């Protein structure tokens, strides 16, 4: 089973970047690829060329095609990201905006129906959050993220939901507790990718 891990954080020494590398190391080396959008300089802006391609007046930009080809090689897609304003960072959202486009991730017919074209793909989410699980529960933040990302993106393109983890209190002073949560999160997602774990979990 081939896995593409996509992460978006400007600091290569961040917990988010470290999580992505740890997960890469936990999977068979010949079946996993890590895409660090910040390090690779991916442009998240949906520009005129993207708009023309969306309207059917031109080809998709080459950097978009390259990302689509990466996903085409994968059975599992893992998004590893810091939680910014109760969602993913703009860099990763822009990657979704530009890559998961009409004609590749989904298609609409003249009658208004939608064909969901990524049914072969399983998508796992690993978010790194500063606040506690209690804060997320009281304010409905985790539910909002599930609605935006799991239902609004994963379900819309017909992909399967895999493991979803929110690693809470990531900036806490207790390094031992944080490391234990990291170990649990990496193990849960790795086992889900390899097919021997529950489909959803939350580290808190």
Biotite code that builds the C-alpha atoms (Angstrom):
import biotite.structure as struc

atoms = struc.array([
    struc.Atom([0.000, 0.000, 0.000], chain_id="A", res_id=1, res_name="UNK", atom_name="CA", element="C"),
    struc.Atom([1.589, 3.284, -1.097], chain_id="A", res_id=2, res_name="UNK", atom_name="CA", element="C"),
    struc.Atom([1.275, 6.301, 1.184], chain_id="A", res_id=3, res_name="UNK", atom_name="CA", element="C"),
    struc.Atom([1.710, 10.005, 0.508], chain_id="A", res_id=4, res_name="UNK", atom_name="CA", element="C"),
    struc.Atom([2.285, 12.150, 3.616], chain_id="A", res_id=5, res_name="UNK", atom_name="CA", element="C"),
    struc.Atom([1.651, 15.863, 3.040], chain_id="A", res_id=6, res_name="UNK", atom_name="CA", element="C"),
    struc.Atom([2.671, 18.420, 5.627], chain_id="A", res_id=7, res_name="UNK", atom_name="CA", element="C"),
    struc.Atom([2.692, 22.215, 5.770], chain_id="A", res_id=8, res_name="UNK", atom_name="CA", element="C"),
    struc.Atom([4.747, 24.067, 8.368], chain_id="A", res_id=9, res_name="UNK", atom_name="CA", element="C"),
    struc.Atom([7.405, 26.763, 7.830], chain_id="A", res_id=10, res_name="UNK", atom_name="CA", element="C"),
    struc.Atom([9.657, 25.398, 10.606], chain_id="A", res_id=11, res_name="UNK", atom_name="CA", element="C"),
    struc.Atom([11.409, 22.127, 9.755], chain_id="A", res_id=12, res_name="UNK", atom_name="CA", element="C"),
    struc.Atom([12.129, 21.661, 13.489], chain_id="A", res_id=13, res_name="UNK", atom_name="CA", element="C"),
    struc.Atom([8.461, 21.985, 14.457], chain_id="A", res_id=14, res_name="UNK", atom_name="CA", element="C"),
    struc.Atom([6.457, 19.249, 16.135], chain_id="A", res_id=15, res_name="UNK", atom_name="CA", element="C"),
    struc.Atom([4.333, 19.031, 12.967], chain_id="A", res_id=16, res_name="UNK", atom_name="CA", element="C"),
    struc.Atom([7.335, 18.427, 10.715], chain_id="A", res_id=17, res_name="UNK", atom_name="CA", element="C"),
    struc.Atom([8.749, 15.950, 13.207], chain_id="A", res_id=18, res_name="UNK", atom_name="CA", element="C"),
    struc.Atom([5.459, 14.044, 13.298], chain_id="A", res_id=19, res_name="UNK", atom_name="CA", element="C"),
    struc.Atom([5.464, 13.734, 9.533], chain_id="A", res_id=20, res_name="UNK", atom_name="CA", element="C"),
    struc.Atom([9.029, 12.388, 9.537], chain_id="A", res_id=21, res_name="UNK", atom_name="CA", element="C"),
    struc.Atom([8.246, 9.991, 12.403], chain_id="A", res_id=22, res_name="UNK", atom_name="CA", element="C"),
    struc.Atom([5.287, 8.634, 10.484], chain_id="A", res_id=23, res_name="UNK", atom_name="CA", element="C"),
    struc.Atom([7.406, 8.270, 7.356], chain_id="A", res_id=24, res_name="UNK", atom_name="CA", element="C"),
    struc.Atom([9.919, 6.232, 9.356], chain_id="A", res_id=25, res_name="UNK", atom_name="CA", element="C"),
    struc.Atom([7.141, 4.053, 10.807], chain_id="A", res_id=26, res_name="UNK", atom_name="CA", element="C"),
    struc.Atom([6.011, 2.894, 7.352], chain_id="A", res_id=27, res_name="UNK", atom_name="CA", element="C"),
    struc.Atom([7.851, 0.664, 4.866], chain_id="A", res_id=28, res_name="UNK", atom_name="CA", element="C"),
    struc.Atom([10.479, 2.850, 3.215], chain_id="A", res_id=29, res_name="UNK", atom_name="CA", element="C"),
    struc.Atom([9.680, 1.636, -0.308], chain_id="A", res_id=30, res_name="UNK", atom_name="CA", element="C"),
    struc.Atom([5.994, 2.552, -0.024], chain_id="A", res_id=31, res_name="UNK", atom_name="CA", element="C"),
    struc.Atom([5.943, 6.066, 1.453], chain_id="A", res_id=32, res_name="UNK", atom_name="CA", element="C"),
    struc.Atom([6.606, 9.563, 0.098], chain_id="A", res_id=33, res_name="UNK", atom_name="CA", element="C"),
    struc.Atom([6.775, 12.759, 2.145], chain_id="A", res_id=34, res_name="UNK", atom_name="CA", element="C"),
    struc.Atom([5.691, 16.051, 0.572], chain_id="A", res_id=35, res_name="UNK", atom_name="CA", element="C"),
    struc.Atom([6.760, 19.071, 2.630], chain_id="A", res_id=36, res_name="UNK", atom_name="CA", element="C"),
    struc.Atom([4.846, 21.876, 0.931], chain_id="A", res_id=37, res_name="UNK", atom_name="CA", element="C"),
    struc.Atom([6.758, 24.658, 2.680], chain_id="A", res_id=38, res_name="UNK", atom_name="CA", element="C"),
    struc.Atom([10.195, 23.220, 1.953], chain_id="A", res_id=39, res_name="UNK", atom_name="CA", element="C"),
    struc.Atom([9.243, 22.518, -1.648], chain_id="A", res_id=40, res_name="UNK", atom_name="CA", element="C"),
    struc.Atom([7.909, 26.025, -2.179], chain_id="A", res_id=41, res_name="UNK", atom_name="CA", element="C"),
    struc.Atom([4.459, 25.016, -3.395], chain_id="A", res_id=42, res_name="UNK", atom_name="CA", element="C"),
    struc.Atom([2.435, 28.063, -4.466], chain_id="A", res_id=43, res_name="UNK", atom_name="CA", element="C"),
    struc.Atom([-1.017, 27.811, -2.830], chain_id="A", res_id=44, res_name="UNK", atom_name="CA", element="C"),
    struc.Atom([-2.555, 30.705, -4.767], chain_id="A", res_id=45, res_name="UNK", atom_name="CA", element="C"),
    struc.Atom([-5.407, 29.770, -7.103], chain_id="A", res_id=46, res_name="UNK", atom_name="CA", element="C"),
    struc.Atom([-4.398, 31.984, -10.005], chain_id="A", res_id=47, res_name="UNK", atom_name="CA", element="C"),
    struc.Atom([-5.544, 32.792, -13.546], chain_id="A", res_id=48, res_name="UNK", atom_name="CA", element="C"),
    struc.Atom([-4.097, 29.571, -15.006], chain_id="A", res_id=49, res_name="UNK", atom_name="CA", element="C"),
    struc.Atom([-5.993, 27.528, -12.407], chain_id="A", res_id=50, res_name="UNK", atom_name="CA", element="C"),
    struc.Atom([-9.164, 29.432, -13.221], chain_id="A", res_id=51, res_name="UNK", atom_name="CA", element="C"),
    struc.Atom([-8.788, 28.840, -16.950], chain_id="A", res_id=52, res_name="UNK", atom_name="CA", element="C"),
    struc.Atom([-8.196, 25.122, -16.375], chain_id="A", res_id=53, res_name="UNK", atom_name="CA", element="C"),
    struc.Atom([-11.269, 24.993, -14.124], chain_id="A", res_id=54, res_name="UNK", atom_name="CA", element="C"),
    struc.Atom([-13.344, 26.564, -16.912], chain_id="A", res_id=55, res_name="UNK", atom_name="CA", element="C"),
    struc.Atom([-12.023, 24.029, -19.428], chain_id="A", res_id=56, res_name="UNK", atom_name="CA", element="C"),
    struc.Atom([-10.044, 26.625, -21.391], chain_id="A", res_id=57, res_name="UNK", atom_name="CA", element="C"),
    struc.Atom([-6.569, 25.306, -20.682], chain_id="A", res_id=58, res_name="UNK", atom_name="CA", element="C"),
    struc.Atom([-4.428, 22.589, -19.160], chain_id="A", res_id=59, res_name="UNK", atom_name="CA", element="C"),
    struc.Atom([-3.793, 22.363, -15.424], chain_id="A", res_id=60, res_name="UNK", atom_name="CA", element="C"),
    struc.Atom([-0.542, 24.060, -14.366], chain_id="A", res_id=61, res_name="UNK", atom_name="CA", element="C"),
    struc.Atom([2.456, 21.729, -14.286], chain_id="A", res_id=62, res_name="UNK", atom_name="CA", element="C"),
    struc.Atom([2.903, 21.988, -10.518], chain_id="A", res_id=63, res_name="UNK", atom_name="CA", element="C"),
    struc.Atom([-0.719, 20.912, -10.016], chain_id="A", res_id=64, res_name="UNK", atom_name="CA", element="C"),
    struc.Atom([-0.305, 17.956, -12.377], chain_id="A", res_id=65, res_name="UNK", atom_name="CA", element="C"),
    struc.Atom([2.810, 16.917, -10.452], chain_id="A", res_id=66, res_name="UNK", atom_name="CA", element="C"),
    struc.Atom([0.847, 16.858, -7.183], chain_id="A", res_id=67, res_name="UNK", atom_name="CA", element="C"),
    struc.Atom([-2.018, 14.942, -8.769], chain_id="A", res_id=68, res_name="UNK", atom_name="CA", element="C"),
    struc.Atom([0.445, 12.350, -10.040], chain_id="A", res_id=69, res_name="UNK", atom_name="CA", element="C"),
    struc.Atom([1.801, 11.950, -6.517], chain_id="A", res_id=70, res_name="UNK", atom_name="CA", element="C"),
    struc.Atom([-1.684, 11.244, -5.238], chain_id="A", res_id=71, res_name="UNK", atom_name="CA", element="C"),
    struc.Atom([-2.419, 8.921, -8.154], chain_id="A", res_id=72, res_name="UNK", atom_name="CA", element="C"),
    struc.Atom([0.479, 6.752, -6.981], chain_id="A", res_id=73, res_name="UNK", atom_name="CA", element="C"),
    struc.Atom([-0.930, 6.525, -3.441], chain_id="A", res_id=74, res_name="UNK", atom_name="CA", element="C"),
    struc.Atom([-3.518, 4.344, -1.758], chain_id="A", res_id=75, res_name="UNK", atom_name="CA", element="C"),
    struc.Atom([-3.344, 6.413, 1.437], chain_id="A", res_id=76, res_name="UNK", atom_name="CA", element="C"),
    struc.Atom([-3.024, 10.176, 1.852], chain_id="A", res_id=77, res_name="UNK", atom_name="CA", element="C"),
    struc.Atom([-2.033, 11.520, 5.278], chain_id="A", res_id=78, res_name="UNK", atom_name="CA", element="C"),
    struc.Atom([-2.386, 15.240, 5.968], chain_id="A", res_id=79, res_name="UNK", atom_name="CA", element="C"),
    struc.Atom([-0.193, 16.370, 8.878], chain_id="A", res_id=80, res_name="UNK", atom_name="CA", element="C"),
    struc.Atom([-0.769, 19.986, 9.856], chain_id="A", res_id=81, res_name="UNK", atom_name="CA", element="C"),
    struc.Atom([-0.828, 22.506, 12.696], chain_id="A", res_id=82, res_name="UNK", atom_name="CA", element="C"),
    struc.Atom([-4.318, 23.717, 13.523], chain_id="A", res_id=83, res_name="UNK", atom_name="CA", element="C"),
    struc.Atom([-4.604, 27.396, 12.565], chain_id="A", res_id=84, res_name="UNK", atom_name="CA", element="C"),
    struc.Atom([-7.909, 29.068, 13.439], chain_id="A", res_id=85, res_name="UNK", atom_name="CA", element="C"),
    struc.Atom([-9.601, 25.672, 13.836], chain_id="A", res_id=86, res_name="UNK", atom_name="CA", element="C"),
    struc.Atom([-8.619, 24.429, 10.403], chain_id="A", res_id=87, res_name="UNK", atom_name="CA", element="C"),
    struc.Atom([-5.568, 23.647, 8.290], chain_id="A", res_id=88, res_name="UNK", atom_name="CA", element="C"),
    struc.Atom([-2.991, 26.324, 7.343], chain_id="A", res_id=89, res_name="UNK", atom_name="CA", element="C"),
    struc.Atom([-3.497, 28.407, 4.207], chain_id="A", res_id=90, res_name="UNK", atom_name="CA", element="C"),
    struc.Atom([-0.624, 26.579, 2.481], chain_id="A", res_id=91, res_name="UNK", atom_name="CA", element="C"),
    struc.Atom([-2.336, 23.199, 2.821], chain_id="A", res_id=92, res_name="UNK", atom_name="CA", element="C"),
    struc.Atom([-5.782, 24.627, 2.053], chain_id="A", res_id=93, res_name="UNK", atom_name="CA", element="C"),
    struc.Atom([-4.352, 26.212, -1.096], chain_id="A", res_id=94, res_name="UNK", atom_name="CA", element="C"),
    struc.Atom([-2.871, 22.843, -2.046], chain_id="A", res_id=95, res_name="UNK", atom_name="CA", element="C"),
    struc.Atom([-6.369, 21.363, -1.748], chain_id="A", res_id=96, res_name="UNK", atom_name="CA", element="C"),
    struc.Atom([-7.867, 24.305, -3.703], chain_id="A", res_id=97, res_name="UNK", atom_name="CA", element="C"),
    struc.Atom([-5.478, 23.896, -6.613], chain_id="A", res_id=98, res_name="UNK", atom_name="CA", element="C"),
    struc.Atom([-5.010, 20.113, -6.721], chain_id="A", res_id=99, res_name="UNK", atom_name="CA", element="C"),
    struc.Atom([-8.444, 18.667, -5.870], chain_id="A", res_id=100, res_name="UNK", atom_name="CA", element="C"),
    struc.Atom([-10.102, 20.181, -8.923], chain_id="A", res_id=101, res_name="UNK", atom_name="CA", element="C"),
    struc.Atom([-13.024, 19.501, -11.208], chain_id="A", res_id=102, res_name="UNK", atom_name="CA", element="C"),
    struc.Atom([-12.151, 16.831, -13.750], chain_id="A", res_id=103, res_name="UNK", atom_name="CA", element="C"),
    struc.Atom([-9.666, 15.047, -11.499], chain_id="A", res_id=104, res_name="UNK", atom_name="CA", element="C"),
    struc.Atom([-11.027, 14.852, -7.931], chain_id="A", res_id=105, res_name="UNK", atom_name="CA", element="C"),
    struc.Atom([-14.673, 15.176, -8.947], chain_id="A", res_id=106, res_name="UNK", atom_name="CA", element="C"),
    struc.Atom([-16.722, 15.969, -12.030], chain_id="A", res_id=107, res_name="UNK", atom_name="CA", element="C"),
    struc.Atom([-20.031, 17.688, -12.541], chain_id="A", res_id=108, res_name="UNK", atom_name="CA", element="C"),
    struc.Atom([-22.493, 16.785, -15.292], chain_id="A", res_id=109, res_name="UNK", atom_name="CA", element="C"),
    struc.Atom([-24.836, 19.156, -17.139], chain_id="A", res_id=110, res_name="UNK", atom_name="CA", element="C"),
    struc.Atom([-27.757, 18.059, -14.968], chain_id="A", res_id=111, res_name="UNK", atom_name="CA", element="C"),
    struc.Atom([-25.949, 19.205, -11.838], chain_id="A", res_id=112, res_name="UNK", atom_name="CA", element="C"),
    struc.Atom([-24.896, 15.786, -10.557], chain_id="A", res_id=113, res_name="UNK", atom_name="CA", element="C"),
    struc.Atom([-21.457, 15.113, -9.124], chain_id="A", res_id=114, res_name="UNK", atom_name="CA", element="C"),
    struc.Atom([-19.153, 12.178, -9.796], chain_id="A", res_id=115, res_name="UNK", atom_name="CA", element="C"),
    struc.Atom([-16.751, 11.591, -6.936], chain_id="A", res_id=116, res_name="UNK", atom_name="CA", element="C"),
    struc.Atom([-13.507, 10.355, -8.463], chain_id="A", res_id=117, res_name="UNK", atom_name="CA", element="C"),
    struc.Atom([-11.136, 9.518, -5.581], chain_id="A", res_id=118, res_name="UNK", atom_name="CA", element="C"),
    struc.Atom([-12.901, 6.452, -4.217], chain_id="A", res_id=119, res_name="UNK", atom_name="CA", element="C"),
    struc.Atom([-9.693, 4.415, -4.314], chain_id="A", res_id=120, res_name="UNK", atom_name="CA", element="C"),
    struc.Atom([-8.012, 6.753, -1.803], chain_id="A", res_id=121, res_name="UNK", atom_name="CA", element="C"),
    struc.Atom([-8.099, 6.654, 2.010], chain_id="A", res_id=122, res_name="UNK", atom_name="CA", element="C"),
    struc.Atom([-7.398, 9.973, 3.729], chain_id="A", res_id=123, res_name="UNK", atom_name="CA", element="C"),
    struc.Atom([-6.005, 10.251, 7.265], chain_id="A", res_id=124, res_name="UNK", atom_name="CA", element="C"),
    struc.Atom([-5.789, 13.494, 9.239], chain_id="A", res_id=125, res_name="UNK", atom_name="CA", element="C"),
    struc.Atom([-3.228, 14.332, 11.908], chain_id="A", res_id=126, res_name="UNK", atom_name="CA", element="C"),
    struc.Atom([-3.727, 17.793, 13.396], chain_id="A", res_id=127, res_name="UNK", atom_name="CA", element="C"),
    struc.Atom([-1.443, 19.429, 15.962], chain_id="A", res_id=128, res_name="UNK", atom_name="CA", element="C"),
    struc.Atom([-3.405, 21.681, 18.322], chain_id="A", res_id=129, res_name="UNK", atom_name="CA", element="C"),
    struc.Atom([-2.330, 24.023, 21.092], chain_id="A", res_id=130, res_name="UNK", atom_name="CA", element="C"),
    struc.Atom([-5.548, 23.907, 23.104], chain_id="A", res_id=131, res_name="UNK", atom_name="CA", element="C"),
    struc.Atom([-6.918, 21.104, 25.258], chain_id="A", res_id=132, res_name="UNK", atom_name="CA", element="C"),
    struc.Atom([-9.453, 18.486, 24.229], chain_id="A", res_id=133, res_name="UNK", atom_name="CA", element="C"),
    struc.Atom([-11.877, 20.062, 26.699], chain_id="A", res_id=134, res_name="UNK", atom_name="CA", element="C"),
    struc.Atom([-11.668, 23.412, 24.923], chain_id="A", res_id=135, res_name="UNK", atom_name="CA", element="C"),
    struc.Atom([-12.349, 21.751, 21.585], chain_id="A", res_id=136, res_name="UNK", atom_name="CA", element="C"),
    struc.Atom([-15.321, 19.872, 23.022], chain_id="A", res_id=137, res_name="UNK", atom_name="CA", element="C"),
    struc.Atom([-16.866, 22.918, 24.732], chain_id="A", res_id=138, res_name="UNK", atom_name="CA", element="C"),
    struc.Atom([-16.680, 25.090, 21.628], chain_id="A", res_id=139, res_name="UNK", atom_name="CA", element="C"),
    struc.Atom([-17.336, 22.440, 18.975], chain_id="A", res_id=140, res_name="UNK", atom_name="CA", element="C"),
    struc.Atom([-14.023, 23.068, 17.243], chain_id="A", res_id=141, res_name="UNK", atom_name="CA", element="C"),
    struc.Atom([-13.295, 19.423, 16.472], chain_id="A", res_id=142, res_name="UNK", atom_name="CA", element="C"),
    struc.Atom([-16.803, 18.970, 15.076], chain_id="A", res_id=143, res_name="UNK", atom_name="CA", element="C"),
    struc.Atom([-16.275, 22.060, 12.919], chain_id="A", res_id=144, res_name="UNK", atom_name="CA", element="C"),
    struc.Atom([-13.009, 20.631, 11.585], chain_id="A", res_id=145, res_name="UNK", atom_name="CA", element="C"),
    struc.Atom([-14.686, 17.325, 10.812], chain_id="A", res_id=146, res_name="UNK", atom_name="CA", element="C"),
    struc.Atom([-17.428, 19.143, 8.915], chain_id="A", res_id=147, res_name="UNK", atom_name="CA", element="C"),
    struc.Atom([-14.971, 21.262, 6.929], chain_id="A", res_id=148, res_name="UNK", atom_name="CA", element="C"),
    struc.Atom([-12.337, 18.645, 6.157], chain_id="A", res_id=149, res_name="UNK", atom_name="CA", element="C"),
    struc.Atom([-13.771, 15.139, 6.522], chain_id="A", res_id=150, res_name="UNK", atom_name="CA", element="C"),
    struc.Atom([-17.229, 15.854, 5.139], chain_id="A", res_id=151, res_name="UNK", atom_name="CA", element="C"),
    struc.Atom([-16.499, 18.919, 3.005], chain_id="A", res_id=152, res_name="UNK", atom_name="CA", element="C"),
    struc.Atom([-13.382, 17.572, 1.286], chain_id="A", res_id=153, res_name="UNK", atom_name="CA", element="C"),
    struc.Atom([-12.830, 13.848, 1.878], chain_id="A", res_id=154, res_name="UNK", atom_name="CA", element="C"),
    struc.Atom([-16.456, 12.812, 1.433], chain_id="A", res_id=155, res_name="UNK", atom_name="CA", element="C"),
    struc.Atom([-17.026, 15.229, -1.448], chain_id="A", res_id=156, res_name="UNK", atom_name="CA", element="C"),
    struc.Atom([-14.361, 13.608, -3.624], chain_id="A", res_id=157, res_name="UNK", atom_name="CA", element="C"),
    struc.Atom([-15.515, 10.125, -2.636], chain_id="A", res_id=158, res_name="UNK", atom_name="CA", element="C"),
    struc.Atom([-12.396, 9.140, -0.701], chain_id="A", res_id=159, res_name="UNK", atom_name="CA", element="C"),
    struc.Atom([-12.608, 6.908, 2.359], chain_id="A", res_id=160, res_name="UNK", atom_name="CA", element="C"),
    struc.Atom([-12.121, 8.350, 5.833], chain_id="A", res_id=161, res_name="UNK", atom_name="CA", element="C"),
    struc.Atom([-9.162, 6.850, 7.646], chain_id="A", res_id=162, res_name="UNK", atom_name="CA", element="C"),
    struc.Atom([-7.738, 7.692, 11.070], chain_id="A", res_id=163, res_name="UNK", atom_name="CA", element="C"),
    struc.Atom([-8.353, 11.183, 12.402], chain_id="A", res_id=164, res_name="UNK", atom_name="CA", element="C"),
    struc.Atom([-6.157, 12.395, 15.252], chain_id="A", res_id=165, res_name="UNK", atom_name="CA", element="C"),
    struc.Atom([-5.986, 15.766, 16.965], chain_id="A", res_id=166, res_name="UNK", atom_name="CA", element="C"),
    struc.Atom([-2.905, 15.958, 19.161], chain_id="A", res_id=167, res_name="UNK", atom_name="CA", element="C"),
    struc.Atom([-3.945, 18.411, 21.884], chain_id="A", res_id=168, res_name="UNK", atom_name="CA", element="C"),
    struc.Atom([-1.857, 20.663, 24.161], chain_id="A", res_id=169, res_name="UNK", atom_name="CA", element="C"),
    struc.Atom([1.095, 20.390, 21.825], chain_id="A", res_id=170, res_name="UNK", atom_name="CA", element="C"),
    struc.Atom([2.791, 23.447, 23.360], chain_id="A", res_id=171, res_name="UNK", atom_name="CA", element="C"),
    struc.Atom([2.573, 22.200, 26.940], chain_id="A", res_id=172, res_name="UNK", atom_name="CA", element="C"),
    struc.Atom([5.609, 22.193, 29.181], chain_id="A", res_id=173, res_name="UNK", atom_name="CA", element="C"),
    struc.Atom([5.377, 18.455, 29.953], chain_id="A", res_id=174, res_name="UNK", atom_name="CA", element="C"),
    struc.Atom([7.709, 17.014, 27.328], chain_id="A", res_id=175, res_name="UNK", atom_name="CA", element="C"),
    struc.Atom([7.225, 13.435, 28.503], chain_id="A", res_id=176, res_name="UNK", atom_name="CA", element="C"),
    struc.Atom([3.451, 13.676, 28.149], chain_id="A", res_id=177, res_name="UNK", atom_name="CA", element="C"),
    struc.Atom([3.797, 15.295, 24.727], chain_id="A", res_id=178, res_name="UNK", atom_name="CA", element="C"),
    struc.Atom([6.200, 12.594, 23.548], chain_id="A", res_id=179, res_name="UNK", atom_name="CA", element="C"),
    struc.Atom([3.770, 9.904, 24.691], chain_id="A", res_id=180, res_name="UNK", atom_name="CA", element="C"),
    struc.Atom([0.987, 11.543, 22.665], chain_id="A", res_id=181, res_name="UNK", atom_name="CA", element="C"),
    struc.Atom([3.269, 11.733, 19.643], chain_id="A", res_id=182, res_name="UNK", atom_name="CA", element="C"),
    struc.Atom([4.112, 8.037, 19.957], chain_id="A", res_id=183, res_name="UNK", atom_name="CA", element="C"),
    struc.Atom([0.415, 7.161, 20.220], chain_id="A", res_id=184, res_name="UNK", atom_name="CA", element="C"),
    struc.Atom([-0.555, 9.335, 17.263], chain_id="A", res_id=185, res_name="UNK", atom_name="CA", element="C"),
    struc.Atom([2.164, 7.955, 14.985], chain_id="A", res_id=186, res_name="UNK", atom_name="CA", element="C"),
    struc.Atom([1.342, 4.381, 15.990], chain_id="A", res_id=187, res_name="UNK", atom_name="CA", element="C"),
    struc.Atom([-2.398, 4.872, 15.428], chain_id="A", res_id=188, res_name="UNK", atom_name="CA", element="C"),
    struc.Atom([-2.009, 6.356, 11.956], chain_id="A", res_id=189, res_name="UNK", atom_name="CA", element="C"),
    struc.Atom([0.659, 3.835, 10.936], chain_id="A", res_id=190, res_name="UNK", atom_name="CA", element="C"),
    struc.Atom([-1.546, 0.936, 12.010], chain_id="A", res_id=191, res_name="UNK", atom_name="CA", element="C"),
    struc.Atom([-4.510, 2.452, 10.165], chain_id="A", res_id=192, res_name="UNK", atom_name="CA", element="C"),
    struc.Atom([-2.446, 2.723, 6.986], chain_id="A", res_id=193, res_name="UNK", atom_name="CA", element="C"),
    struc.Atom([-1.262, -0.850, 7.373], chain_id="A", res_id=194, res_name="UNK", atom_name="CA", element="C"),
    struc.Atom([-4.819, -2.032, 7.928], chain_id="A", res_id=195, res_name="UNK", atom_name="CA", element="C"),
    struc.Atom([-4.821, -3.200, 11.532], chain_id="A", res_id=196, res_name="UNK", atom_name="CA", element="C"),
    struc.Atom([-6.183, -0.306, 13.566], chain_id="A", res_id=197, res_name="UNK", atom_name="CA", element="C"),
    struc.Atom([-9.484, 1.422, 14.351], chain_id="A", res_id=198, res_name="UNK", atom_name="CA", element="C"),
    struc.Atom([-10.463, 3.970, 11.686], chain_id="A", res_id=199, res_name="UNK", atom_name="CA", element="C"),
    struc.Atom([-10.713, 6.971, 14.004], chain_id="A", res_id=200, res_name="UNK", atom_name="CA", element="C"),
    struc.Atom([-9.013, 8.111, 17.188], chain_id="A", res_id=201, res_name="UNK", atom_name="CA", element="C"),
    struc.Atom([-8.089, 11.219, 19.160], chain_id="A", res_id=202, res_name="UNK", atom_name="CA", element="C"),
    struc.Atom([-5.031, 11.848, 21.282], chain_id="A", res_id=203, res_name="UNK", atom_name="CA", element="C"),
    struc.Atom([-5.635, 14.228, 24.179], chain_id="A", res_id=204, res_name="UNK", atom_name="CA", element="C"),
])
